[in-house]
Amino acid sequence: MITWTLTLQRGRHFVFVALAASLLAGCASFESDKKADPVDLNNPADASEAAPSFGKADQSPGFFRMKLGDYTVTSLYDGYVELNGKLFKGRPTATIANLLKQSRQTQSIYTSINAFLLDTGKQVVLIDAGGSAALSGSMGKLLSSLKMSGYEPEDVSVIFLTHLHPDHIGALAQDGKMTFPNAHLYVSEAEAAHWLAPSRNSGELPYFQGTQQAIAPYQQASRFHTLPSSNRTPVAGVQAVNLPGHTPGHLAYRVSSGNESLLFWGDVVHNFVLQFSDPAIYIDFDQDSKKARISRTKILQDAQKSGEWIAGAHMPFPGIGQVLAAGKNSYRWLPIDYSRTLNGHPKEAQPEKK
């Protein structure tokens, strides 16, 4: 069993909601322990059974693919979480409510949970690992999306985590075992020190016990590693980028191939309507709101100037797009054009210098 402690930060005060369940629950609806008989696709009955069944109320499978130079990036939909607009701070409540109203969003904000797969041709890299149905029944779809996209957990050789919150590590372990048995797991040194020290009191930090239980199988198999502050990674073309604030060791990962680059920025933004309009707006889950604001402001400025692709864990699925300027200190989101995703991307026109 993995025990999660969900914590909402209110300044220096914490409100705890205990959630106890196994990470297995997040995947129970997608896998079975029973070995299936071989399927003969030439048999109409078997072929019909092998094909996924979708009703009129269902969405299509939760993956989206794009080319990035010589690499392929696949967005994997894990589900969503419903956030209360009151979790966002940094500006008067009326200002935040008005920004939501202008974008026709209510105080109940449906927020995607995305993970991403990078296929370099030599390695298959997973960036973040979604949430768990133990946290919410609306999460825990990562393994289903992974398989729908044509990959198996055994194909993944490297996992990079942006940070160790439960909506980013939910699929790592099942029943005390590694979900991705051939993968080496990486996180920043600062993040590991913050969450995984044995001396930590489970009441001191949110999600402490569940986080340690999710990471433990990789530690026991000598497949857990920390990334040094040099930002080097073991995957060619992938560089770690320090973006502290949301958590002490929060990382982004920049992937470069050919003339293109894409930044997987983790939890820099939880709601683009609010935080693109005003990067000073933060969410209660930010452990250091001042550092989070500095990281967000810098990365938005840099992304707008460079025109590089952005992949966000909580941007609307598929979570990939570009940042454009909307004002002196405000921005807007340009989602990727579906028709261009697998055809390569012409060099983007650079922002006009004033």
C-alpha positions in Angstrom: 0.0 0.0 0.0 1.2 3.5 -0.8 0.0 6.3 1.5 -0.3 9.7 0.1 -0.7 12.8 2.2 -2.3 15.7 0.2 -1.3 19.1 1.5 -2.5 22.5 0.5 -0.2 25.2 1.6 -1.7 28.3 3.2 1.2 30.5 3.9 2.9 28.6 6.8 -0.1 26.6 7.7 -1.0 23.2 6.2 -4.3 21.4 5.7 -3.9 17.7 5.5 -6.1 15.2 3.7 -5.0 11.6 4.0 -5.4 9.3 1.1 -4.4 5.7 1.4 -4.3 3.4 -1.6 -2.0 1.4 -3.8 -0.6 2.8 -7.0 -1.9 -0.4 -8.5 -5.4 1.1 -8.3 -4.3 3.7 -10.9 -3.7 1.0 -13.4 -6.2 -1.7 -12.4 -8.7 -0.8 -15.1 -6.1 -1.1 -17.8 -4.2 -4.3 -17.0 -5.0 -7.9 -15.9 -2.9 -10.4 -14.2 -4.4 -13.2 -16.2 -2.5 -14.2 -19.3 -4.7 -13.8 -22.4 -4.9 -16.5 -25.1 -3.1 -15.6 -28.4 -5.3 -13.5 -30.7 -5.8 -14.5 -34.3 -6.6 -11.4 -36.2 -7.7 -13.4 -39.1 -10.6 -14.7 -37.0 -13.4 -12.1 -37.1 -14.4 -12.9 -33.5 -10.8 -12.4 -32.2 -10.3 -9.4 -34.4 -13.4 -7.8 -33.0 -12.4 -8.6 -29.4 -8.8 -7.2 -29.9 -10.1 -3.8 -31.2 -10.8 -1.3 -28.5 -14.4 -0.4 -28.1 -15.5 3.2 -27.8 -18.9 4.6 -27.1 -20.4 7.9 -28.2 -19.4 9.5 -24.9 -15.7 8.5 -25.1 -12.8 10.5 -26.3 -10.1 9.1 -28.6 -7.0 7.4 -27.1 -4.9 9.8 -25.1 -1.8 10.3 -27.2 -0.5 12.8 -29.6 2.7 12.6 -31.7 5.0 15.2 -33.3 8.4 15.2 -34.9 11.3 17.2 -33.4 14.2 17.1 -35.7 15.2 13.4 -35.9 13.3 12.6 -32.7 9.7 11.8 -32.1 7.8 13.2 -29.1 4.5 11.7 -27.9 2.2 13.4 -25.5 0.5 11.0 -23.1 -2.8 11.9 -21.4 -3.0 10.8 -17.8 -6.3 12.5 -17.0 -7.2 15.7 -15.3 -7.6 17.3 -11.9 -10.2 19.8 -10.9 -8.6 22.9 -9.2 -10.4 25.5 -7.3 -9.7 29.0 -8.6 -9.1 30.1 -5.0 -5.8 28.1 -5.0 -4.3 30.9 -7.2 -2.8 33.8 -5.3 -0.5 36.8 -5.9 -3.2 39.2 -7.0 -6.5 40.3 -5.5 -9.2 37.6 -5.6 -11.4 39.9 -7.7 -8.6 40.3 -10.3 -8.1 36.5 -10.6 -11.9 35.9 -10.8 -12.1 38.5 -13.6 -9.3 36.9 -15.6 -11.1 33.5 -15.4 -14.4 35.1 -16.3 -12.9 36.8 -19.4 -11.7 33.4 -20.6 -15.0 31.8 -19.8 -13.6 29.7 -17.1 -15.3 29.0 -13.8 -13.8 28.8 -10.4 -13.6 25.0 -11.0 -10.7 24.7 -13.3 -10.3 21.4 -15.2 -6.5 20.9 -15.5 -4.8 18.3 -17.7 -2.1 16.0 -16.4 0.3 15.2 -19.2 3.4 13.1 -19.5 5.7 12.9 -22.5 7.6 10.2 -24.4 10.8 11.0 -26.3 12.0 8.4 -28.9 15.5 9.2 -30.1 15.8 6.1 -32.2 18.2 4.7 -29.7 16.4 5.3 -26.4 12.8 5.7 -25.3 12.6 8.3 -22.6 9.6 9.1 -20.4 9.3 12.5 -18.9 7.1 12.4 -15.8 4.8 9.5 -15.0 1.4 10.9 -14.4 -0.9 10.6 -11.4 -2.8 7.7 -9.8 -6.4 6.8 -9.4 -5.6 6.7 -5.7 -5.5 10.5 -5.8 -8.5 10.8 -8.1 -10.5 8.6 -10.4 -9.9 11.2 -13.1 -6.2 10.3 -13.2 -4.2 7.2 -13.8 -4.6 6.7 -17.6 -0.9 7.0 -18.4 -0.2 3.3 -19.0 -3.3 3.0 -21.2 -2.2 6.0 -23.3 1.3 4.6 -23.5 0.1 1.3 -24.9 -2.4 3.0 -27.2 0.5 5.0 -28.7 2.3 1.7 -29.6 4.8 1.4 -26.7 5.1 -0.9 -23.7 6.5 -0.1 -20.2 9.4 -2.4 -21.0 10.4 -0.2 -23.9 11.2 2.8 -21.6 14.9 2.9 -20.8 15.1 6.3 -19.1 12.7 8.3 -16.9 13.3 11.9 -16.2 11.2 13.5 -13.5 10.6 17.2 -13.3 9.8 16.8 -9.6 8.4 14.4 -7.1 4.7 15.5 -6.6 2.3 12.6 -6.9 0.7 13.7 -10.2 4.2 13.2 -11.7 5.2 9.8 -10.2 1.9 7.9 -10.0 2.6 5.2 -12.5 6.2 4.5 -11.4 5.4 1.5 -9.2 2.7 -1.1 -8.9 2.4 -3.4 -5.9 5.9 -2.5 -4.8 7.5 -3.3 -8.2 8.8 -1.1 -11.0 6.2 -0.5 -13.7 9.1 0.2 -16.1 11.5 -2.7 -15.3 14.2 -1.7 -17.9 14.2 2.0 -17.0 16.8 4.1 -15.0 15.1 6.9 -13.0 16.5 10.4 -12.7 15.7 13.4 -10.6 17.7 16.4 -9.5 20.0 16.2 -6.5 18.1 19.0 -4.7 14.7 17.3 -5.2 16.0 13.9 -3.9 17.5 15.6 -0.9 14.2 17.4 -0.2 11.8 14.4 -0.4 13.8 11.2 0.1 15.9 11.8 3.2 15.0 9.0 5.7 15.1 11.6 8.5 12.1 13.5 7.1 9.0 13.6 9.2 6.0 12.5 7.2 4.0 15.4 8.6 6.6 17.9 7.6 6.3 17.6 3.8 3.3 16.8 1.5 3.2 13.4 -0.1 6.4 12.2 1.8 5.5 8.6 2.5 3.9 7.9 -0.9 6.8 9.5 -2.7 9.4 7.3 -1.0 7.3 4.2 -1.7 7.1 5.0 -5.4 10.8 5.6 -5.7 11.9 2.6 -3.5 11.7 -0.2 -6.1 14.1 1.8 -8.4 16.5 2.4 -5.5 16.5 -1.3 -4.5 17.3 -2.2 -8.1 20.1 0.4 -8.3 18.2 2.2 -11.0 17.6 5.5 -9.2 20.0 8.3 -10.0 20.3 12.0 -9.2 21.3 14.6 -11.8 24.2 16.9 -10.8 23.9 20.7 -10.9 25.9 20.7 -14.1 22.6 19.9 -15.9 24.1 17.1 -17.9 21.9 14.0 -18.6 22.8 10.6 -19.9 20.6 11.1 -23.1 22.1 12.9 -26.1 20.4 16.1 -26.9 18.7 16.4 -23.5 19.7 19.1 -21.0 18.3 19.6 -17.5 17.3 23.2 -16.7 17.0 24.4 -13.1 13.6 26.0 -12.4 13.2 26.0 -8.6 10.2 27.4 -6.7 7.4 25.0 -7.3 9.6 22.5 -5.5 13.2 23.0 -4.4 14.7 20.8 -7.1 12.1 21.4 -9.9 13.7 20.8 -13.3 12.7 21.3 -16.9 14.3 19.3 -19.7 15.3 20.9 -23.0 15.5 18.5 -26.0 17.4 19.6 -29.1 17.5 17.8 -32.5 18.4 19.3 -35.8 17.3 23.0 -35.8 14.6 22.5 -33.3 14.3 22.4 -29.5 11.5 21.7 -27.1 11.4 22.5 -23.4 9.4 20.2 -21.1 8.8 22.7 -18.3 6.9 20.6 -15.8 4.8 22.7 -13.4 6.0 26.2 -14.3 2.4 27.0 -15.2 -0.8 25.4 -13.8 -3.3 27.6 -15.6 -2.2 29.4 -18.7 -5.1 31.9 -18.7 -4.1 33.3 -15.4 -0.3 32.8 -15.4 0.3 33.9 -19.0 -1.7 37.0 -18.4 0.2 37.7 -15.2 3.3 35.6 -14.3 3.1 36.9 -10.7 0.1 34.7 -10.0 1.1 31.6 -8.3 -0.7 28.5 -6.9 -0.7 27.3 -3.3 1.2 24.1 -4.3 4.3 26.3 -5.0 6.5 25.7 -2.0 8.4 29.0 -2.6 6.1 31.3 -4.5 8.8 34.0 -4.9 11.2 31.6 -6.6 8.4 30.1 -8.6 7.5 33.5 -9.9 11.1 34.3 -10.9 11.4 31.0 -12.7 8.1 31.4 -14.5 8.8 35.0 -15.6 12.2 34.1 -16.9 11.1 31.0 -18.8 8.2 32.8 -20.4 10.4 35.7 -21.5 13.0 33.2 -23.0 10.4 31.1 -24.7 8.8 34.1 -26.3 12.1 35.3 -27.6 13.4 32.0 -28.8 10.2 30.6 -30.3 11.1 27.1 -29.1 8.4 24.5 -28.5 7.0 24.1 -25.0 5.5 21.0 -23.4 3.6 21.6 -20.2 2.4 19.0 -17.7 -0.7 21.1 -17.0 -1.3 22.8 -20.3 -4.4 21.7 -22.2 -3.7 18.4 -23.9 -1.6 17.7 -25.8 0.3 20.3 -23.9 2.6 21.4 -26.7 2.8 24.9 -28.2 4.6 28.1 -28.3 4.7 31.3 -26.2 3.8 34.6 -27.8 4.0 38.1 -26.4 0.6 39.7 -25.6 1.9 42.8 -23.8 4.9 44.1 -21.9 4.7 41.4 -19.2 2.0 39.2 -20.5 1.8 36.3 -22.9 -0.5 34.0 -24.9 -0.4 30.4 -25.8 -0.2 29.2 -29.4 -1.1 25.5 -29.5 0.7 23.3 -32.0 -1.1 22.9 -35.3 -2.2 19.3 -35.6 -1.6 19.2 -39.4 2.1 19.9 -39.0 2.9 17.5 -36.2 4.5 14.7 -38.2 5.6 16.6 -41.3 8.5 18.5 -39.7 8.4 22.2 -38.8 9.7 25.0 -40.9 11.9 27.4 -39.0 9.6 29.7 -37.2 9.8 33.4 -37.9 11.6 35.0 -35.1 9.9 37.7 -33.0 10.4 41.1 -34.4 13.0 43.1 -32.4 12.0 46.5 -31.3 
